[in-house]
């Protein structure tokens, strides 16, 4: 028999494979159920977004999903006559690749649903550009639907449609409503959506995988979670609010039309649509149109530019042989493990044991040896190499193992002298030291910011804990440059290098927090730091090591200030934006940061009860690592409860949902006190704030007694806290406020706190004032 008769292999796009006329995919019973978790689906979506971003500059951008192993024909489908006549004309039994295929299909369901809703939202538009884009999206919906289901007959009955993927035992393809059965997670999800889109009056689609009693069906949890995860991320990407991933700006998609649109669009984007998308963002339907454009680009990239090698075997035995040859049980080598032999080879095996390169390699190995299993080692290696590549030359390194291997290999080869190669490895080791000791300290050890533990800075340590709390890994690249400068400094220059390093921590913290607070999210902040490392900002030099940028705190501050200025984020604008934003939705850690920086060395304002004002230095020091980790300021308490129309509160507080999420409605307190406050009315909460803020036990007891006279008994737990807990200074100003805690006061307090936070944080981006000379 000719080998080509045993198996064939062909690379196909997702769309081509899933839209073959009359083809259904069949998952045998012995295959495990759908099991992809958030990490798997997140990597698939990351692959797609990175591929689409690369398409802007590289028309050959394609993402490979690996191999899909199939057996063609009906032999493995247990359908006896007469039911075999109900099978699709072409059946592909999936031996390997079902997790990827199922995930692509549910992602296409999400794309279809989001685009369908956007098209409907623009039904009343009459502007030519909106109409053109809406019609493009409507046309694409029909194409996208073919990846989800296909028609088995021309009869008008709903069961003429078949799900693209079914599973043995649980499902039966049939054009007859009596015999059709779709009970597996993937088939049930597809069929639920088929029914949904046939109902013109249907609302938003959400697959819950539940039975008639509302209980989730056994085995459906993973698929339900994956759909919810993907739906949330797709919504964030469409709105340009994803914390990590991003899509190319709409203007980049349009400006790159010479090849980008030609690769994704069936025809040239109409001139009216282009003009509208590049026009005024105040125009009606602009938000819907830009979201439609983003989703169309991403959905088309997933379907047209993500590909797999489909290996079609003639029978199941051959399919399993192929599967075992492509999927071994060995653990994959990390990029560092494949890089190390290159270093040994360059130094020569004889000279390597005594070489500087071995010292550097051993430092990296020591860090990676902390991680015992393969997945942990791969993750740790990525957490090291990604900031290293960005610090080295502004390169955006992907998490793909092959890309990491290629980067290390190519960059090491490009270093054309032995000294340059040794410096490359040394820089890798220095980055490893920084990540290991500061960002990811072993066990429960506290972060050690510099190799010399005697050198410290309370505010920098506070800032670093904040950066770790929000997992702001993008700043590791610039900070590692300042860390390396300290390590390389001569003894006489160590004091200066330490000041620069601590100042850099404060500068990036100030910039990132001011940026995120004003913009209500990350707002593509990672691209700012990549620009800083690769090209420089505001005319300044790039900070990447190979890009010639000197390590200078003055230059870093100037670059970050220039970026804020370019965004028109001066004090007045920032305070205005931050004070009206739903800051709690931006992040609890960011809310905590703003409250702490606003309250640092602040005292109750005697002139304006309920407010705080800047006090003398040392009056209420809060900017230290210990304060950030202190249980007394661990939880963010909503003064007006985060529940609609809570009793005992002014109605205007709940007239707009974001009011209770604004900065002025928060205070930091311990968890026990937070639980005690709960959703009580304002008159009761104010008494408890007086108890918690009292600076003597006698004052606290008098507050409890006054509450009882008023008719409110705080309870035994409040009395115990008088003896057990510490004074909570943040409660003192609030307890002095006698008026109604309404929208107007929340707004005023939000402005005051934002002003105080700015006044604390913004100086970290400015040159320090000249030191005063002592009196003679």
ZALOMI-565692 format. One record per residue (C-alpha): x, y, z; residue in one letter. Coordinates in steps of 0.25 Angstrom, whole numbers, padded with zeros to 4 digits, always signed. Example, Ala and Ser with C-alpha at 12.3 -4.5 7.8 and 13.67 -1.06 7.14 Angstrom:
! residues 2
+0049-0018+0031a;+0055-0004+0029s;
***
This chain:
! residues 776
+0000+0000+0000x;+0005+0014-0003x;+0008+0022+0009x;-0001+0033+0003x;-0012+0024+0005x;-0009+0021+0019x;-0009+0036+0023x;-0009+0050+0017x;-0005+0063+0024x;-0010+0077+0019x;-0008+0090+0026x;-0022+0097+0027x;-0028+0110+0033x;-0038+0108+0044x;-0048+0113+0035x;-0045+0104+0024x;-0046+0092+0033x;-0058+0096+0040x;-0066+0100+0028x;-0064+0088+0019x;-0077+0085+0012x;-0085+0075+0020x;-0074+0071+0029x;-0076+0068+0044x;-0066+0065+0055x;-0068+0053+0063x;-0061+0051+0077x;-0060+0036+0081x;-0065+0032+0095x;-0051+0029+0100x;-0046+0043+0098x;-0046+0051+0111x;-0056+0062+0113x;-0054+0076+0110x;-0043+0081+0120x;-0036+0094+0116x;-0035+0103+0128x;-0033+0118+0128x;-0018+0117+0125x;-0020+0109+0112x;-0031+0118+0107x;-0023+0130+0111x;-0011+0125+0103x;-0020+0123+0091x;-0026+0137+0091x;-0012+0143+0094x;-0007+0135+0081x;-0018+0141+0073x;-0016+0156+0078x;-0001+0155+0076x;-0002+0149+0062x;-0012+0160+0059x;-0003+0171+0064x;+0009+0165+0056x;+0000+0165+0044x;+0001+0180+0044x;+0016+0179+0040x;+0017+0165+0034x;+0007+0161+0024x;+0012+0146+0026x;+0007+0146+0041x;+0001+0132+0043x;-0001+0125+0056x;+0000+0110+0056x;-0009+0102+0066x;-0001+0089+0064x;-0006+0076+0058x;-0020+0070+0057x;-0021+0055+0055x;-0033+0050+0049x;-0039+0037+0043x;-0048+0040+0031x;-0061+0033+0029x;-0073+0027+0037x;-0066+0014+0042x;-0064+0019+0056x;-0078+0025+0058x;-0088+0015+0064x;-0100+0018+0056x;-0107+0005+0051x;-0118+0006+0040x;-0127+0014+0038x;-0120+0024+0046x;-0107+0024+0038x;-0115+0031+0027x;-0115+0043+0037x;-0100+0044+0038x;-0093+0056+0031x;-0088+0053+0018x;-0074+0054+0023x;-0070+0050+0037x;-0056+0053+0043x;-0053+0045+0055x;-0044+0054+0064x;-0033+0046+0070x;-0025+0058+0075x;-0028+0072+0075x;-0042+0072+0081x;-0039+0082+0092x;-0034+0093+0082x;-0045+0090+0072x;-0056+0092+0083x;-0049+0104+0088x;-0049+0111+0074x;-0063+0107+0072x;-0068+0113+0086x;-0059+0125+0083x;-0066+0127+0069x;-0080+0126+0077x;-0075+0138+0085x;-0070+0145+0073x;-0084+0143+0066x;-0092+0147+0078x;-0084+0160+0080x;-0084+0164+0066x;-0099+0160+0064x;-0102+0169+0076x;-0094+0181+0070x;-0100+0179+0057x;-0114+0181+0064x;-0109+0193+0072x;-0106+0200+0059x;-0119+0197+0052x;-0124+0211+0053x;-0111+0217+0047x;-0112+0225+0034x;-0098+0230+0033x;-0091+0223+0021x;-0079+0219+0028x;-0087+0212+0039x;-0096+0206+0029x;-0084+0200+0021x;-0077+0194+0033x;-0090+0189+0039x;-0093+0182+0026x;-0079+0176+0025x;-0081+0170+0039x;-0095+0165+0036x;-0089+0158+0023x;-0078+0152+0032x;-0088+0146+0042x;-0093+0136+0032x;-0079+0132+0029x;-0076+0131+0044x;-0088+0123+0046x;-0083+0112+0037x;-0072+0108+0046x;-0082+0106+0057x;-0093+0098+0050x;-0096+0093+0036x;-0109+0090+0028x;-0112+0075+0026x;-0125+0078+0018x;-0132+0089+0012x;-0145+0087+0020x;-0149+0099+0028x;-0149+0091+0041x;-0138+0095+0052x;-0132+0081+0052x;-0127+0083+0038x;-0115+0089+0045x;-0105+0080+0051x;-0094+0084+0061x;-0080+0084+0055x;-0075+0075+0067x;-0082+0064+0074x;-0078+0053+0084x;-0080+0038+0084x;-0091+0033+0093x;-0096+0047+0098x;-0100+0052+0084x;-0107+0047+0072x;-0108+0055+0059x;-0122+0055+0053x;-0131+0063+0044x;-0143+0058+0053x;-0146+0065+0066x;-0149+0052+0073x;-0136+0045+0070x;-0127+0057+0070x;-0119+0058+0083x;-0108+0068+0087x;-0104+0065+0102x;-0089+0066+0102x;-0084+0080+0107x;-0079+0084+0093x;-0091+0079+0085x;-0101+0085+0096x;-0094+0098+0095x;-0094+0099+0080x;-0109+0094+0079x;-0113+0104+0090x;-0107+0115+0082x;-0113+0110+0069x;-0127+0111+0076x;-0123+0125+0081x;-0120+0131+0068x;-0133+0126+0061x;-0141+0134+0071x;-0141+0148+0066x;-0146+0153+0080x;-0135+0146+0088x;-0127+0154+0097x;-0112+0153+0101x;-0107+0138+0100x;-0100+0132+0112x;-0098+0117+0113x;-0099+0112+0127x;-0099+0097+0125x;-0110+0095+0135x;-0122+0086+0136x;-0137+0090+0139x;-0134+0092+0153x;-0122+0101+0151x;-0112+0092+0155x;-0099+0091+0146x;-0099+0078+0138x;-0088+0068+0142x;-0076+0069+0133x;-0080+0083+0127x;-0072+0092+0137x;-0059+0093+0129x;-0067+0097+0116x;-0076+0107+0124x;-0064+0113+0131x;-0056+0114+0117x;-0068+0121+0110x;-0069+0131+0122x;-0055+0134+0122x;-0054+0136+0107x;-0066+0144+0107x;-0061+0153+0117x;-0047+0155+0110x;-0054+0157+0097x;-0062+0168+0103x;-0050+0174+0109x;-0042+0174+0096x;-0054+0180+0088x;-0055+0191+0098x;-0039+0193+0099x;-0039+0190+0114x;-0032+0177+0115x;-0022+0177+0126x;-0011+0169+0118x;-0015+0167+0104x;-0018+0177+0093x;-0023+0179+0079x;-0016+0188+0069x;-0023+0202+0069x;-0034+0203+0059x;-0025+0214+0051x;-0014+0204+0050x;-0023+0194+0044x;-0028+0204+0034x;-0014+0210+0031x;-0009+0196+0029x;-0019+0193+0018x;-0009+0191+0008x;-0007+0177+0013x;-0015+0176+0026x;-0029+0178+0021x;-0025+0170+0008x;-0022+0158+0017x;-0034+0159+0026x;-0045+0166+0017x;-0052+0160+0005x;-0052+0174-0001x;-0046+0187+0001x;-0052+0194+0013x;-0061+0205+0007x;-0057+0220+0008x;-0068+0224+0016x;-0065+0214+0027x;-0051+0218+0027x;-0054+0232+0029x;-0064+0230+0040x;-0054+0221+0048x;-0043+0231+0047x;-0053+0243+0050x;-0059+0249+0062x;-0061+0239+0074x;-0073+0248+0078x;-0081+0243+0066x;-0093+0234+0069x;-0090+0219+0068x;-0075+0222+0068x;-0072+0213+0080x;-0081+0202+0073x;-0073+0203+0060x;-0059+0203+0066x;-0063+0191+0074x;-0069+0184+0062x;-0056+0187+0054x;-0047+0181+0065x;-0056+0169+0067x;-0057+0167+0052x;-0041+0167+0051x;-0039+0158+0062x;-0050+0148+0058x;-0045+0148+0044x;-0030+0146+0048x;-0034+0134+0057x;-0042+0127+0046x;-0033+0131+0034x;-0019+0132+0039x;-0019+0122+0050x;-0016+0108+0044x;-0013+0094+0048x;-0007+0082+0041x;-0019+0072+0038x;-0013+0058+0038x;-0023+0049+0032x;-0021+0034+0035x;-0028+0023+0028x;-0031+0016+0041x;-0031+0017+0056x;-0018+0009+0058x;-0010+0018+0048x;-0016+0030+0055x;-0011+0025+0069x;+0002+0022+0063x;+0003+0036+0058x;-0002+0042+0071x;+0009+0035+0079x;+0020+0039+0070x;+0016+0054+0071x;+0013+0054+0086x;+0024+0048+0095x;+0023+0047+0110x;+0036+0054+0112x;+0037+0068+0118x;+0040+0079+0109x;+0054+0087+0111x;+0053+0101+0115x;+0059+0112+0106x;+0070+0113+0117x;+0073+0099+0117x;+0075+0099+0101x;+0083+0112+0103x;+0093+0107+0113x;+0100+0097+0103x;+0103+0109+0094x;+0110+0116+0105x;+0118+0104+0108x;+0122+0102+0093x;+0126+0117+0092x;+0135+0117+0104x;+0140+0103+0100x;+0137+0091+0110x;+0151+0092+0115x;+0151+0107+0119x;+0136+0108+0123x;+0138+0103+0138x;+0147+0115+0141x;+0140+0125+0132x;+0131+0137+0136x;+0120+0131+0128x;+0119+0119+0137x;+0117+0129+0149x;+0106+0135+0142x;+0100+0122+0137x;+0100+0117+0151x;+0093+0129+0157x;+0081+0127+0147x;+0081+0112+0149x;+0080+0114+0164x;+0068+0122+0162x;+0061+0112+0152x;+0065+0100+0161x;+0054+0105+0171x;+0044+0101+0162x;+0042+0086+0162x;+0032+0082+0151x;+0033+0085+0136x;+0021+0094+0135x;+0027+0103+0147x;+0041+0103+0141x;+0035+0108+0128x;+0027+0118+0135x;+0039+0123+0143x;+0048+0124+0130x;+0038+0132+0123x;+0036+0142+0135x;+0051+0144+0134x;+0053+0144+0119x;+0042+0154+0116x;+0047+0166+0124x;+0061+0162+0121x;+0058+0163+0106x;+0051+0176+0108x;+0063+0182+0116x;+0073+0177+0106x;+0068+0183+0094x;+0053+0187+0095x;+0049+0173+0089x;+0035+0168+0092x;+0038+0154+0095x;+0026+0144+0094x;+0023+0133+0104x;+0025+0123+0093x;+0036+0113+0096x;+0041+0114+0082x;+0042+0129+0082x;+0049+0129+0095x;+0059+0119+0089x;+0061+0127+0076x;+0063+0140+0084x;+0074+0135+0093x;+0081+0127+0081x;+0081+0139+0072x;+0084+0150+0082x;+0096+0142+0087x;+0101+0139+0073x;+0100+0154+0069x;+0109+0157+0081x;+0122+0157+0072x;+0133+0157+0083x;+0135+0148+0095x;+0134+0160+0104x;+0121+0163+0098x;+0116+0149+0099x;+0120+0149+0114x;+0113+0162+0116x;+0100+0157+0110x;+0100+0145+0120x;+0104+0154+0131x;+0092+0163+0129x;+0083+0151+0128x;+0089+0146+0142x;+0087+0160+0148x;+0072+0160+0143x;+0071+0147+0149x;+0076+0152+0163x;+0067+0163+0162x;+0055+0155+0159x;+0059+0144+0169x;+0062+0153+0181x;+0052+0164+0179x;+0040+0161+0170x;+0039+0146+0173x;+0046+0143+0187x;+0047+0129+0191x;+0037+0124+0200x;+0032+0134+0210x;+0044+0143+0210x;+0042+0158+0209x;+0047+0164+0196x;+0061+0169+0196x;+0062+0180+0187x;+0077+0182+0186x;+0088+0171+0189x;+0093+0180+0200x;+0082+0179+0211x;+0087+0191+0219x;+0082+0200+0208x;+0067+0203+0209x;+0057+0213+0206x;+0043+0212+0212x;+0035+0219+0201x;+0042+0210+0190x;+0039+0198+0198x;+0025+0202+0199x;+0024+0205+0184x;+0030+0191+0181x;+0020+0184+0189x;+0009+0192+0182x;+0015+0188+0168x;+0016+0173+0173x;+0001+0174+0178x;-0004+0178+0164x;+0006+0168+0157x;+0012+0180+0149x;+0023+0172+0142x;+0025+0181+0131x;+0033+0190+0140x;+0043+0179+0143x;+0051+0183+0130x;+0054+0198+0134x;+0056+0194+0148x;+0066+0183+0145x;+0074+0193+0138x;+0075+0202+0150x;+0078+0189+0158x;+0089+0185+0149x;+0095+0199+0150x;+0096+0198+0165x;+0102+0184+0164x;+0113+0189+0154x;+0116+0202+0161x;+0129+0204+0168x;+0129+0205+0183x;+0130+0220+0183x;+0117+0221+0174x;+0108+0211+0181x;+0101+0222+0189x;+0097+0229+0177x;+0093+0217+0169x;+0085+0212+0181x;+0078+0226+0181x;+0075+0225+0166x;+0070+0211+0168x;+0060+0214+0179x;+0056+0227+0171x;+0053+0219+0159x;+0044+0210+0167x;+0036+0222+0172x;+0036+0228+0158x;+0030+0216+0151x;+0020+0214+0162x;+0016+0229+0161x;+0014+0228+0146x;+0007+0215+0146x;-0003+0219+0157x;-0006+0232+0152x;-0008+0226+0138x;-0017+0215+0143x;-0025+0223+0152x;-0028+0234+0142x;-0031+0225+0131x;-0039+0215+0139x;-0031+0203+0135x;-0017+0199+0129x;-0021+0206+0116x;-0009+0199+0108x;+0001+0204+0118x;+0010+0193+0115x;+0013+0199+0101x;+0018+0212+0108x;+0029+0204+0115x;+0032+0196+0102x;+0033+0210+0095x;+0042+0215+0107x;+0052+0203+0105x;+0052+0202+0090x;+0051+0216+0085x;+0050+0226+0096x;+0039+0236+0100x;+0039+0250+0097x;+0052+0251+0090x;+0059+0244+0101x;+0069+0232+0099x;+0063+0218+0099x;+0066+0211+0112x;+0069+0197+0106x;+0083+0193+0109x;+0087+0191+0094x;+0079+0203+0089x;+0090+0212+0095x;+0081+0218+0106x;+0089+0222+0119x;+0083+0218+0132x;+0079+0232+0138x;+0067+0235+0148x;+0066+0249+0142x;+0064+0243+0128x;+0054+0233+0133x;+0046+0244+0140x;+0047+0253+0128x;+0041+0242+0119x;+0030+0238+0128x;+0026+0253+0131x;+0026+0255+0116x;+0016+0244+0114x;+0007+0249+0124x;+0008+0263+0118x;+0005+0257+0104x;-0008+0251+0111x;-0011+0265+0117x;-0011+0259+0131x;-0007+0271+0139x;-0012+0272+0153x;-0025+0278+0150x;-0029+0268+0139x;-0024+0256+0147x;-0032+0260+0160x;-0044+0263+0152x;-0043+0249+0144x;-0039+0241+0156x;-0050+0247+0166x;-0061+0243+0157x;-0056+0230+0153x;-0061+0217+0159x;-0048+0214+0165x;-0051+0202+0172x;-0054+0195+0158x;-0040+0199+0154x;-0034+0191+0165x;-0035+0189+0180x;-0019+0190+0181x;-0020+0203+0173x;-0031+0208+0182x;-0023+0205+0195x;-0011+0212+0189x;-0018+0225+0186x;-0024+0224+0200x;-0011+0222+0207x;-0003+0233+0199x;-0015+0243+0201x;-0015+0240+0216x;+0000+0240+0218x;+0004+0250+0228x;-0011+0255+0228x;-0019+0259+0239x;-0034+0263+0241x;-0038+0276+0235x;-0043+0285+0247x;-0049+0295+0237x;-0057+0284+0228x;-0062+0273+0237x;-0061+0259+0230x;-0049+0263+0222x;-0034+0262+0224x;-0023+0272+0221x;-0008+0270+0220x;-0001+0271+0234x;+0013+0272+0238x;+0024+0262+0234x;+0022+0250+0243x;+0008+0253+0247x;+0003+0240+0241x;+0014+0232+0233x;+0008+0222+0224x;+0017+0219+0213x;+0025+0207+0217x;+0025+0192+0213x;+0019+0189+0227x;+0008+0199+0226x;+0004+0193+0212x;+0004+0179+0218x;-0002+0184+0232x;-0015+0176+0235x;-0021+0189+0240x;-0021+0195+0226x;-0024+0182+0219x;-0038+0183+0214x;-0045+0194+0206x;-0058+0198+0213x;-0070+0204+0205x;-0075+0215+0214x;-0088+0216+0207x;-0090+0201+0204x;-0088+0194+0191x;-0103+0190+0190x;-0114+0197+0182x;-0123+0206+0191x;-0117+0202+0204x;-0127+0207+0216x;-0122+0219+0223x;-0114+0225+0212x;-0118+0237+0203x;-0125+0232+0190x;-0115+0241+0181x;-0104+0232+0186x;-0110+0221+0177x;-0115+0229+0166x;-0103+0226+0158x;-0096+0212+0160x;-0082+0218+0160x;-0084+0227+0172x;-0082+0217+0183x;-0069+0212+0175x;-0063+0226+0175x;-0050+0229+0184x;-0058+0238+0194x;-0066+0226+0198x;-0055+0218+0204x;-0047+0216+0216x;-0036+0205+0220x;-0039+0197+0232x;-0037+0183+0237x;-0045+0171+0233x;-0052+0169+0246x;-0056+0184+0247x;-0061+0183+0233x;-0070+0171+0236x;-0076+0179+0248x;-0079+0191+0239x;-0086+0182+0228x;-0097+0189+0222x;-0102+0198+0234x;-0109+0211+0232x;-0100+0224+0233x;-0104+0228+0247x;-0100+0214+0252x;-0087+0214+0244x;-0083+0228+0249x;-0084+0223+0263x;-0075+0211+0260x;-0065+0220+0253x;-0064+0228+0265x;-0061+0216+0273x;-0050+0211+0264x;-0044+0225+0262x;-0044+0228+0277x;-0030+0230+0282x;-0033+0226+0297x;-0041+0214+0302x;-0050+0224+0310x;-0054+0232+0297x;-0057+0219+0291x;-0066+0215+0302x;-0073+0228+0302x;-0076+0226+0287x;-0082+0213+0290x;-0090+0219+0302x;-0095+0230+0293x;-0099+0220+0282x;-0108+0213+0293x;-0114+0225+0297x;-0118+0228+0282x;-0124+0214+0282x;-0112+0207+0275x;-0105+0196+0282x;-0092+0193+0275x;-0091+0179+0282x;-0081+0172+0290x;-0071+0170+0278x;-0069+0185+0278x;-0066+0186+0293x;-0056+0175+0291x;-0049+0183+0280x;-0047+0195+0289x;-0038+0186+0297x;-0032+0178+0286x;-0030+0187+0274x;-0022+0199+0271x;-0026+0213+0267x;-0031+0214+0253x;-0027+0229+0249x;-0034+0228+0236x;-0047+0227+0243x;-0045+0240+0251x;-0048+0250+0241x;-0060+0242+0236x;-0066+0241+0250x;-0066+0256+0251x;-0075+0258+0239x;-0089+0261+0244x;-0096+0263+0231x;-0103+0253+0221x;-0093+0244+0214x;-0099+0248+0201x;-0094+0249+0186x;-0089+0263+0188x;-0080+0259+0200x;-0075+0247+0193x;-0071+0256+0181x;-0064+0266+0190x;-0057+0256+0198x;-0053+0249+0185x;-0047+0262+0180x;-0039+0265+0193x;-0033+0251+0194x;-0029+0251+0179x;-0022+0265+0182x;-0015+0259+0194x;-0011+0246+0186x;-0006+0254+0174x;+0002+0264+0184x;+0009+0251+0190x;+0012+0243+0177x;+0015+0253+0166x;+0027+0259+0173x;+0033+0245+0171x;+0034+0248+0156x;+0041+0261+0158x;+0055+0265+0161x;+0057+0266+0176x;+0058+0280+0182x;+0072+0285+0185x;+0076+0281+0199x;+0077+0293+0209x;+0090+0296+0215x;+0091+0296+0230x;+0092+0309+0238x;+0106+0313+0242x;
***
